Amino acid sequence: MRQQDVSRPIGRLMLTGAIAYDWCYRVLTPDQKRAYRTEFLRWAKIIQEGYPPPDAWAIGGHYSEYPLMRDLLSVGVAIYDEDPEMYRSAAARFFRRFVPPRNWWFQGGAYHQGAMYAATRSGAEMFPLFIFDRMGFPNVYDHAQQFVPYWWIYTRRPDGQTLRNGDGQFSDNGFWPLLIASYYKDPYVLADYLSGPPVNTTHRLFDFLWHDPDLTPRPVAELPLSRYMDSPFGWMVARTGWGDDGVIAEMKVNIYNFNEHQHADAGAFQIYYRGPLAIDSGVYEGTDGGYGGAHDTNYLKRTIAHNCLLVYDPDESFRRGSRHPANDGGQAPPNGGEEPGDVGPFTPQPLTLAAAVANYRTGTVVGHGFGPNPRNPEYTYLKGDITQAYSKKVSRVERSFVFLNLAGQRVRAALVVFDRVISTNAAFRKYWLLHSMAQPRIDGMSITVAPEQRGWQGKLVDQVLLPAAVRITPVGGPGKEFWVFGRNYPSQPPPHDDPKEYETGAWRVEVSPGDAAKDDTFLNVMQIMDREVPPLLAERIEAGRTVGVRIADWTVLFQRDGRRTDRPLVFRSEGQRFLVTDLAAGSWSVMRGGVPTSKDRIVSSEEGALWFNGSPGDYTLERRPR
């Protein structure tokens, strides 16, 4: 049998041998123990990383999976009495190299290597947790590890799959959340695990050893409907519910991007309602040759495959490690696309974690929050400065998201996206992208996506409110499914896989300003509903430095220049619920017709936004002196 990566099965064989050696230790003869150790060493030397293990590369790559954290560590514990060297080298590297970066990214409550590889690497991280615990040294990681599976919980669709993220079309996050639930006594993580397929035979032993049979699940519907994933991610997921009729929207800033299986998708969004409406497109390891193939390098991992912004400089070139992707007008892979190294030392002076990841920073979260009810929020807000994700062709790129839960309306929700993009050359054309499974319908300034495959029933209607002069162009269909400015990079799911696990897409819409300029703004309002439901009226509001939208009884406002302001704002609206973003922190008064509507309201530095109820009329917002 041909095996693409023989290291993984060899590592699993090492683990099995370590279990046999440890559990049968008292009945093994000295010659048998010696034979085991000889084979352990031989196997360790022929896996991809070799032996002695490298004292680096703990953040990404295959080495950050099982070789050290499971295979060498397990064998090292088993043979410690006869030969302690393997344990000492594995344990030393684990605590020095592996623990610090994990404790750092665990704080964000997600994983940076895409949904499929995140499941694999989360599984690898469970072995040291339980091994050292059984040795009398519990909690080798920060307790924030407990909340990493909440990323899967919040992106879980009613069909059991998750929103796509990074490499891989598969959505089963494995049985590792069961072990996290058992270790940290988390009933919601257990409930999410139990909603999926049962433990496969490969891992049944660890289910038997480590599963807490006394832990009782609690329904995830008890959780708040929105969740923010902090640095190094800067991601937000908002939902309208947990049932079959729930809308799910993902919004991303990408504070850091570590390449490898993470895509160049700062500013991306996805929307699901009774089917995938706004999607990540492309196929991982398809018929084009898989990882590193033409489709993977030039399309799948690139910005053009996501609901992002492009700024096309015809002379720009890109590098992702040793490969040179096609010019898609998108984001530059950080650090030349090289995988992240480690926390050193590569020089006489050891690197700090901050220094090791400095070249992988791609964005900053400018504001985030949801409310006013934190468990059942009416709005969810995220804003990011993603200038760093692009090359010097831009001087500024900011994207703001506002998700509105339109409870009681036939239109279930709306996602408002406001962008400010400044290029260094007016000739660099800008594109706002919306990817879909079905061919979109374009009517004037309106874009409709309503996929009918596989019984899907949802619909998305996007109203383009800015730019006022605009080109709206569909791209896709046969021969152009994965089109990158003059060339298609085709790929299909492998013939032996279930096609229902794949949502590769074949269409996108490009929204581009009609006139060339350095400074452009985009304002789009996407409404989500059932196929037979008509959209609501969405109107642009402009008042001085402020621009926004009125939809249903909502008024959402942004500062046109994107900067937080402490100056008075004056506007008129017929709405009854208001969200005003881009405000300086402090105490703000809200006056209607010159009369205060209530006591002053506090704008936090974290959110930079003000929510309030009111009647239609003329409003003035003023920040109180400190």
Secondary structure, DSSP 4 states (H G I P E B T S, - for coil): ---S-THHHHHHHHHHHHHHHHHTGGG--HHHHHHHHHHHHHHHHHSTT-SSPPS---SSSGGGTHIIIIIIHHHHHHTTTT-THHHHHHHHHIIIIIHHHHHHHHTTTS-SSHHHHHHHHHHHHHHHHHHHHHTT----S-GGGGGTTHHHHHHB-TTS-B---SS-S-----SHHHHHHHHHT-HHHHHHHHTSPPPPGGGHHHHHHH--TT-----GGGS-SEEEETTTT-EEEEES-SSTT--EEEEE--SB---TTS-S-TT-EEEESSSEEE-----TT-TT-STTSHHIIIIITSGGGSS-EEEE-TT----BTTB-----S-PPPGGGGPPP--S--SSSSPPPHHHHHGGGB--EEEEEEEESSSSS-SEEEEEEE-GGGS-TTEEEEEEEEEEEE-TTSSS-EEEEEEEEEEESSTTSEEEEEEEESS--EEETTEEEE---GGG--EEEEEEEEE-SSEEEEEEESTT-TTB-SS-B------TTS-GGG-----EEEEEEESS--SEEEEEEEEEEEETTPPPPPEEEEEETTEEEEEETTEEEEEETT---B-S-EEEEES-SEEEE-SB-SEEEEEEETTEE-SS-EEEPTTT--EEEE--SEEEEEEEPP-
